[in-house]
């Protein structure tokens, strides 16, 4: 009897354990499924930060951005080796980053000038359309200093030393708002671009016609324009990257959404260190045309991006010390 009772108890216990394990597995599966479903349906709320331009001559670009466009150096950082998220492109060498614009990164869309020591030029593609700025003062400075101004479809255009276009609207530069109005990237398929940027990344659709989509993450932010190009997109070597800030807890949402849509993640969630400054976490994506997109955590970036009082001086110092800098 004892043997029979022990056997019966063992069978009942085994059944109970099996049932419990099965219920647990189902519960865990449901939780994971629910978690992924919630994540995929969570709205992305972002803030437009900057666009990355690779440059080959810091001296010439310093003159263009500071003396012609009238921007200020907000911070300048030097690095001894390549960025783990390829912030400086596919180069594992010494490089620098200069953030330049019309006001603090907390309230302005700025330009990130990325310089790789020893690389004097980059092959331009047709991916980058240009940046639009409202400022008649830019045109006045350009004319007074004999800097070339061209016109295209009724727009004034200034071209940087590396060939990047800046569209200038001849109106007074606003003092209480960001003069940088938009960044234009080219698209080979506006329908695919709309699905990606509007439906997947939740950018608001501001305007739309057969040739251009205008999107934004909110009022008082520089917008993103996607302009239809009739030829294949060629990003060549000078390709850039657009950056947005989102709350730290939204980054995993982006990761989940992109994976669920079988999108391209160039760099999974990774933390990046800047010597003596705050650490940030980023995820780097590519849209259907290969345009690179960085989503950085707002919390860390707010600390990292504080204006440096000596940014102008430090940029000038490193230009003067650069053995690759062409002497004027």
N, C-alpha and C positions, 0 to 999 in steps of 0.2 A: 504493500500500500504506500509505503514511504517513497518507494521508487516511482510508482505511478503518479503520486501527488507531485513529486519533484519534476517529473517529465511534463505533467500538465502545466505546472507553474512556469516551467521554462518556455513551453509553447505559447502560453498566454503573454508572458513577458516579451518574447520575441515578436509576437504579433503587435503588442503595444508599441514597442520600439520602432518597428517597421512603419506603423501607422503614423507615429509621431514624426519620424524622419520625412515621410512623404508629405505630411502637412506642412512641415517646416520648409521643405524644398518648394512647395507650391507657394507658400507665403513669401519666401525670398524672391521667387520668380516674379510674383505679382508686384512686390515692392520695386524690384528693378525695372519691370515693365512700366509701372506707374511713374517711377522717377524719370525714366527716359522720355515718357510721353509728356510729362509736365515740363521737363527741360526743353524739349523740342518746340513746345507751344509757348514758351516764355518770350515776351517781347524784348528786343534788344534796344536799349536806350544809350546812345553814344554822343560823343562830342568830337568834332573835327579838330585835329591838332596841327598837322603839318604835312608837307610833301618833301620827299628826299630827292635831292639832285646831286649826282656825282659831278665833281668839278676837277679840272686838270691843272689849274693855275690859281692859287689862292690870292695872289697879288692882284691880278686882273679882275677876279670876281669880287674881291674886297672893294675895289673901286666902283664896280658896277652896282653892287647891292647897297653900298653905303652912300656913295657920292651921287649916283644917278637915281636909283630908286628911293633913296632916303631912308633905308632901313637901319635899325640899330642892332648891334651884336648883343644878344640876350645871355648867351653862355658859350664858352668854347672848351672843348674837352679833347684830350690827347690819349691815344691808346697804343700800346706796344705790340699788340697782336690782333688778328681778325676777330670779328664778332661772332658768337655762337649762333646768332640768328641772322647772320649775313647782312647786318645793318650797313656794312661798307661794301657789299657785293661779295663775290666769291674770291676774296683776297685775304690771305693769311699773312698780313704784314702790318707795319706801323701805319696808323691812319688817324685822322682827326674828324671831329664833328663840330660844326658851328651852327648854332641856332640863331636865326636872324629874322627880324620882323618889325612891325610898327608898335608893338606893345607886348606886355607879359603873355606868356603862353597860356596862362589861365583864362585869358579873354580874347586872344587873337590867334588867327591861323598864320603860321610862320613857315619859313623855309629851313630845311636842314641841309646844309652844304657838307657833303661827305667828300673828304680828300684822302686818297691813298698815296702815300709817299712813293715817288718814282713813276707814277702813272700820269702821263702828261695829257692824254686825251682819251675819249671814249667814242666808239662808233654810235651815231645817233640812229634810232629807229623811227617809226611813225606812231608809236604808242601814246606819246605825251603830246597833248594839244597845246597847253599853255595855262598861264595863270592870269586872271583878270583883276586889275586894280583900278579903283576910282581915285584919280589924282592928276589934276592939271599941273600941279607943281612938279611932277616927274617930267612932263614934257617941257616945262620951262627950264629945268635943270639940264635936260638932254640938249636942248637947243643952244643954251648958253655955253655948253661945253663941247658942242659939235659932235655929240654922240648920235650915231645913225638912227633915224626914225623912218619906218616904212608904214605903208597903209595896205590893208587887205579887207575888202568888203566893207569899207567905211570905218574900219577900226585902226587905231594907231598901234603899232607894234614895235617894241624894243626887244632885241635879241641879245641874250647874255653871251659872254665870251665862249661858252661851250655850246651855243646854238639853241638854248631853251627860249621859247617865246613868252613874252609878257604883253598882254593886251591892256592898253591904257585908255580909260574913259576920261575924256577931257572935262571933268567937273571938279569943283573944289574938294580937296581931300578932307573927309570927315574927321572932326576932332573927338567926337563922342562915340565913334563906332570904328570897327576894323575896316580899313580901306581895301583889304583883300576880299574880293567878292566870291570868287569861284576858282576851282581847278577843273580843267577839261582833259579828259582821257578819251581815246578813240575806241570805238566798239565795232566789231565785225558783224554783230547781230544784236540789234536793240531789244528784241523780244527776249533773248537769253539774258542779256544784261539786266533788263527790268525784273525778270524772274529772280535773278541772283541778288541784286542790290536792294530791291524793294520788297519782294516776298520773303526771301530767305534772311537777309540781313536787316530787314525792317526799316530801311531808310524811307522817309516820307517822299512821296512823289509830288514835287512842287509844280512841275510843268512838263508837258510832253507834246512833241510833234513827230513828224515822220523822220526827222534827222537828229533830234537831240532829246535826251532825257535830262531833267534837272531834279536832283535829289538832295535831301538834307536831313540831318538828325534833329533839327530844331531851328527856331527863329534866332536871329542874330548870330548865326554861324555861317562860315563860308560853305557854299554849296558845291556839290559834285555834278559836273556835266559830262554826260556820256554822248559823244558825237559819232554818228555813223560814218564809217570809212568804207569805200567801195572796194578796197583791196585788203589782202590778208594783213593782220597786225604783226609787225616785226618789232620786237623789243630790243634787238641788237645788244650792245654792251652798256649803253647809257641808261638802261631802264631804271625807273625810280620806284618809290613806294609811298602810298598814302597811309597816314596813321590816324587812329581814333582812340579816344579814352572811353573805357566802360568800367563800371564797378567791378571789383575783384570777383564777386560771386556770379557775375554775368559771363565771365570768360569760359567757364565750363559749359554754359548754355550754348555759346557759339561753337565750341568744340563738338558738342552733341548734334547740333543742327547741321553742321557741315558734314559730319560723318554720316548722318541719316540721309543726306541728300547726295552722298557719294561725291562730295566736293573735294577740292585739293587743299590739304594742309601742308604747307611748306616746312613749317617749324611748329611742332606741337608745343603745348604750354611749357614754358621754360623761364627761369629767372635769370636776369642779366644784372651784372654788377658794374657800377661806375666808381672808380677809386675815389674815396672820400665823400661819396654821395649816396642817396637812397638806392636800394635795390628795387627793380620793377619786374613784373611778370608779363610776358607777351605771348601771343599766338599769332603766327604769320600764315595768311591764306593767299590763294590766287584765284581770281575770278575766271570766267570762261575764256577770256582773252589773255590770261596770264598776268594781269595787273596785280601787283603785290599789295596786300593789305595787312597792316599791323593793328592789332587791338591790344592796348596796354592798360594795365590796371590804373584807374583814376587815383586811387589812394597813394600808391608809390610814385606815380608820375607827378602828382602835385608837389611832392617833396623834391623830386629830382629836378624839376623844371623851374625852380626859383631863379629869378634874374641874378646874374653875377655882376657886381659893381665893376669888376675889372675885366669883363669879357672882351671889350674893345682892345684894351692894352695887351691881353694875352694873345689874341689873334695876331696883332701886329708883331708881337715878340716872336711867335713861332714862324711867321712868314719870313722875318729877317734871318732867323736861324736855319731855315730850310735849305739844305744843300742842293735840292732839286729846283728851287725857285729861280726862274729866269730873272736875270738882273736887267732892270730897265735902262 
